[in-house]
Amino acid sequence: MKTKQVIGAPLVIGGRRLSLSRAIRAGDFVFLTGQVPFKDGQVMTTGSIEDQTRAVLDEIRVTLAEAGCALSDVVKAMVWLRDRADFPGFNSVYAGYFPEDPPARSAVVSELLVDVRVEVEVVAYKPLAA
């Protein structure tokens, strides 16, 4: 097996292929690109922080499954929020996706490159079968 494997189809938005991969497996680790909320193939610029967080974590779950992983394999999460006031709503939804042994996590407030309230990036650990 290659030491680096691209996971998932190329990302295309508005007919333009993005210059990033959905996820990369490198050995026993899977690194996901930061995920913003999508609904019906479009960036979700409306909705509550709870709605946007669910959309992000659901898409992360799908990408992890393509790599043979589950949310329980996530060891690290990095979170960007547009507004500090969104943290309680984000955290409430996030906790439901990681009810047991949650991953290490960092969270910052930052201006995001697209008009959304949240972006989440994760790293999963899932040893390859010998």
PLY file of the C-alpha trace (Angstrom):
ply
format ascii 1.0
element vertex 130
property float x
property float y
property float z
element edge 129
property int vertex1
property int vertex2
end_header
0.00 0.00 0.00
1.13 3.54 -0.73
2.30 5.52 2.26
-0.03 8.38 1.27
-3.55 7.79 -0.04
-6.10 10.39 -1.14
-9.55 9.69 0.33
-12.73 10.74 -1.46
-13.53 12.35 -4.77
-12.05 15.74 -5.70
-13.84 18.69 -4.14
-15.71 20.78 -6.70
-17.66 23.93 -5.88
-19.40 26.00 -8.51
-17.83 23.88 -11.25
-14.32 24.65 -9.99
-12.08 21.89 -8.64
-10.51 22.96 -5.35
-6.78 22.60 -4.77
-7.11 20.32 -1.74
-8.08 16.77 -0.91
-11.07 15.82 1.22
-8.78 13.60 3.32
-5.37 11.95 3.24
-4.38 8.66 4.86
-0.73 8.62 5.89
0.06 5.30 7.50
-2.27 4.75 10.44
-3.51 8.37 10.49
-6.25 10.02 8.45
-6.14 13.82 8.12
-9.35 15.56 7.05
-9.48 18.96 5.42
-11.32 21.59 7.45
-15.04 21.04 6.84
-17.57 23.86 6.56
-21.33 23.24 6.57
-22.92 22.07 3.30
-26.57 21.43 2.52
-27.75 20.09 -0.82
-24.28 20.59 -2.30
-24.09 24.27 -1.36
-22.22 26.10 1.39
-24.71 26.65 4.19
-24.53 30.38 4.92
-27.72 30.44 7.00
-28.95 28.44 9.96
-28.10 28.33 13.63
-24.73 27.29 14.98
-26.37 24.02 15.98
-27.61 23.39 12.41
-24.24 24.26 10.92
-22.36 22.12 13.46
-24.55 19.10 12.68
-23.96 19.60 8.94
-20.18 19.76 9.48
-19.99 16.73 11.78
-22.30 14.67 9.54
-20.02 15.36 6.56
-16.95 14.51 8.65
-18.62 11.19 9.55
-19.18 10.45 5.82
-15.56 11.26 4.91
-14.22 9.19 7.79
-16.34 6.23 6.62
-14.75 6.51 3.15
-11.40 6.05 4.91
-12.66 3.08 6.94
-12.91 5.14 10.11
-15.61 6.31 12.50
-16.00 9.33 14.76
-14.69 7.15 17.59
-11.33 7.00 15.74
-10.87 10.79 15.89
-7.94 11.71 18.13
-7.72 15.47 17.50
-10.16 18.18 16.42
-9.46 21.80 15.55
-12.44 24.16 15.60
-12.83 27.66 14.19
-15.86 29.69 15.21
-16.80 33.05 13.71
-18.35 34.27 16.97
-17.38 33.48 20.56
-21.08 33.52 21.51
-21.59 30.42 19.32
-19.37 28.23 21.52
-22.09 26.92 23.90
-24.36 25.89 21.00
-21.47 24.35 19.10
-20.23 22.49 22.17
-23.66 21.08 22.97
-24.00 19.52 19.49
-20.34 18.43 19.38
-20.69 16.57 22.69
-23.49 14.48 21.19
-21.21 13.29 18.38
-18.39 12.38 20.79
-20.20 11.04 23.88
-17.39 8.68 24.99
-13.66 9.40 25.13
-13.83 12.63 23.10
-10.77 13.64 21.07
-8.28 16.28 22.09
-9.59 19.60 20.81
-8.57 23.19 20.20
-11.04 25.96 19.42
-10.44 29.52 18.32
-12.52 32.48 17.22
-11.51 33.66 13.78
-12.75 35.34 10.66
-13.48 32.48 8.25
-12.77 32.51 4.52
-16.38 31.64 3.64
-19.58 33.04 5.13
-20.27 30.30 7.69
-20.28 30.12 11.47
-18.03 27.07 11.99
-15.24 25.00 10.46
-13.89 21.74 11.92
-10.78 19.76 11.00
-10.05 16.33 12.46
-7.31 13.72 12.58
-8.25 10.05 13.02
-6.09 7.12 14.04
-7.01 3.74 12.56
-4.18 1.22 12.15
-4.02 -0.48 8.78
-4.63 -4.22 8.85
-1.34 -6.12 8.81
0 1
1 2
2 3
3 4
4 5
5 6
6 7
7 8
8 9
9 10
10 11
11 12
12 13
13 14
14 15
15 16
16 17
17 18
18 19
19 20
20 21
21 22
22 23
23 24
24 25
25 26
26 27
27 28
28 29
29 30
30 31
31 32
32 33
33 34
34 35
35 36
36 37
37 38
38 39
39 40
40 41
41 42
42 43
43 44
44 45
45 46
46 47
47 48
48 49
49 50
50 51
51 52
52 53
53 54
54 55
55 56
56 57
57 58
58 59
59 60
60 61
61 62
62 63
63 64
64 65
65 66
66 67
67 68
68 69
69 70
70 71
71 72
72 73
73 74
74 75
75 76
76 77
77 78
78 79
79 80
80 81
81 82
82 83
83 84
84 85
85 86
86 87
87 88
88 89
89 90
90 91
91 92
92 93
93 94
94 95
95 96
96 97
97 98
98 99
99 100
100 101
101 102
102 103
103 104
104 105
105 106
106 107
107 108
108 109
109 110
110 111
111 112
112 113
113 114
114 115
115 116
116 117
117 118
118 119
119 120
120 121
121 122
122 123
123 124
124 125
125 126
126 127
127 128
128 129
